[in-house]
Amino acid sequence: MKRGTKMTKEQRKRVSDSHKGLRPWRIGVKPSEETRRKMSKAKIGYIPWNKGKKNVYSFEILKKMSESRKGKGIGYNKGKHLSVETRKKISEANKRRGAVPPSRLGISSWNKNLSLSKEHKRKLSLSHIGLKRSEETKKKQSEWHIANPNRKFKETSIELKIETELKKRGIIYQKQVPLCKIAIVDFYLPNDKIVIQCDGCYYHNCPVHYPKNHINARSRDLGQNFILESNGLKIYRFWEHEINKSSVECINRINEIQYEKRTQS
C-alpha cells in the first residue's frame, strides 16, 4: 500500500485483529546503529496524519481509550529500577522537549494561555462532579509534601517583610523547614527553637476580617501548634494585617519574650 493511502474500515479491522496478542518487536530488542539510521532516514519528510488537526477523536472514543488503559500500567519502565545515569538522561531529554512539570523546572506548561471553549469547560466541570479525595489519600498527599520540601515556594509579601526584619536584626533563621512530620513552617529560628508562621487573613480564617470564611483552617493550625509545642518548640503566628501594620512590632514581641526568659534564667 502506498504511503498516504487511506485504509477502509475493513482493512483497519483486519490489521487490528492481526496485531492482537502480538508482542511488539521493539520490547527488549535494541536495534543496531544501521537499523536506527534507516529508521531515522525513513521519517524524513513524513508528516503525521493528525498534525495541525483539532478534535480528531470524539468524546466517546476518548472515553473508550481511557477505559482501555486503566490497570495496564504507565510506561515501559514502570516498576523497574533505573540507574542514576539513565535517570539523568531521561531528565535531560524531558527538559529539551518540555515534558517535565513546570513546577519542577520552571518550564511553561503546554496549556498556558490556552483558551477553552464553553462546551469544553462544561464537560470538565461535569467530569469532576462527585469526585472527592478520601481522608487516607489526603493524609498520604500531605505527608509526601512535607517529606519532599525541595521544590520552589512562592514567597508572599508578608513573608518577605518578616524576612527583611530578621535580616536587619541579624537573627539566624531558616525558611520553609519541615518539622515533626506535621508542617512546613515559614521561618525556624534554630538557636531559640522558635517557629514563625505568617498567616494570610483569608486562607487562615482571620477572626477580624474573615470570621465566617468557609475555609476550615483554624482547626488545622491549632493541631499543628499542639504537636510542635509538644516537641519543645515555641510558636508565633502573625496575621497578615498585623504584619502589614508593622513587621517591627511583630518581631519585637518575640524579642521581649525571649529577653524576659533569659533574664529570669
JOQUIPE-V224026 format. One record per residue. N is the residue number from 1. RES is the residue in one letter. D_FIRST is the distance of its C-alpha to the first C-alpha in whole Angstrom. Layout:
BEGIN
((N/RES/D_FIRST) (N/RES/D_FIRST))
END
This chain:
BEGIN
((1/M/0) (2/K/4) (3/R/7) (4/G/9) (5/T/7) (6/K/9) (7/M/9) (8/T/12) (9/K/15) (10/E/15) (11/Q/11) (12/R/13) (13/K/16) (14/R/14) (15/V/13) (16/S/16) (17/D/18) (18/S/17) (19/H/18) (20/K/21) (21/G/24) (22/L/22) (23/R/23) (24/P/21) (25/W/22) (26/R/23) (27/I/26) (28/G/29) (29/V/27) (30/K/28) (31/P/25) (32/S/27) (33/E/27) (34/E/25) (35/T/22) (36/R/23) (37/R/23) (38/K/20) (39/M/18) (40/S/21) (41/K/20) (42/A/16) (43/K/17) (44/I/19) (45/G/18) (46/Y/16) (47/I/17) (48/P/17) (49/W/16) (50/N/19) (51/K/21) (52/G/24) (53/K/24) (54/K/27) (55/N/27) (56/V/23) (57/Y/25) (58/S/27) (59/F/31) (60/E/30) (61/I/27) (62/L/28) (63/K/31) (64/K/29) (65/M/27) (66/S/31) (67/E/32) (68/S/29) (69/R/30) (70/K/34) (71/G/35) (72/K/33) (73/G/34) (74/I/33) (75/G/31) (76/Y/31) (77/N/34) (78/K/36) (79/G/39) (80/K/39) (81/H/42) (82/L/40) (83/S/43) (84/V/44) (85/E/42) (86/T/39) (87/R/40) (88/K/41) (89/K/38) (90/I/36) (91/S/39) (92/E/38) (93/A/35) (94/N/35) (95/K/38) (96/R/36) (97/R/33) (98/G/36) (99/A/35) (100/V/38) (101/P/41) (102/P/43) (103/S/46) (104/R/45) (105/L/44) (106/G/45) (107/I/42) (108/S/41) (109/S/39) (110/W/36) (111/N/37) (112/K/41) (113/N/42) (114/L/39) (115/S/40) (116/L/39) (117/S/39) (118/K/42) (119/E/39) (120/H/38) (121/K/41) (122/R/42) (123/K/40) (124/L/41) (125/S/44) (126/L/44) (127/S/41) (128/H/44) (129/I/47) (130/G/49) (131/L/47) (132/K/50) (133/R/51) (134/S/53) (135/E/56) (136/E/55) (137/T/52) (138/K/54) (139/K/56) (140/K/53) (141/Q/52) (142/S/55) (143/E/56) (144/W/53) (145/H/54) (146/I/57) (147/A/56) (148/N/53) (149/P/55) (150/N/54) (151/R/52) (152/K/53) (153/F/55) (154/K/56) (155/E/60) (156/T/62) (157/S/65) (158/I/67) (159/E/66) (160/L/66) (161/K/70) (162/I/71) (163/E/69) (164/T/71) (165/E/74) (166/L/74) (167/K/73) (168/K/76) (169/R/78) (170/G/77) (171/I/76) (172/I/73) (173/Y/70) (174/Q/67) (175/K/64) (176/Q/62) (177/V/63) (178/P/62) (179/L/65) (180/C/66) (181/K/62) (182/I/63) (183/A/63) (184/I/62) (185/V/65) (186/D/65) (187/F/68) (188/Y/69) (189/L/73) (190/P/73) (191/N/77) (192/D/78) (193/K/75) (194/I/75) (195/V/71) (196/I/71) (197/Q/69) (198/C/68) (199/D/67) (200/G/66) (201/C/68) (202/Y/65) (203/Y/63) (204/H/66) (205/N/68) (206/C/71) (207/P/74) (208/V/75) (209/H/72) (210/Y/70) (211/P/72) (212/K/70) (213/N/66) (214/H/64) (215/I/62) (216/N/64) (217/A/65) (218/R/68) (219/S/68) (220/R/66) (221/D/68) (222/L/71) (223/G/69) (224/Q/68) (225/N/71) (226/F/73) (227/I/71) (228/L/71) (229/E/75) (230/S/75) (231/N/74) (232/G/76) (233/L/75) (234/K/76) (235/I/74) (236/Y/75) (237/R/73) (238/F/73) (239/W/72) (240/E/70) (241/H/73) (242/E/75) (243/I/73) (244/N/73) (245/K/76) (246/S/77) (247/S/75) (248/V/79) (249/E/81) (250/C/78) (251/I/78) (252/N/82) (253/R/82) (254/I/80) (255/N/83) (256/E/86) (257/I/85) (258/Q/84) (259/Y/87) (260/E/89) (261/K/88) (262/R/88) (263/T/92) (264/Q/93) (265/S/92))
END
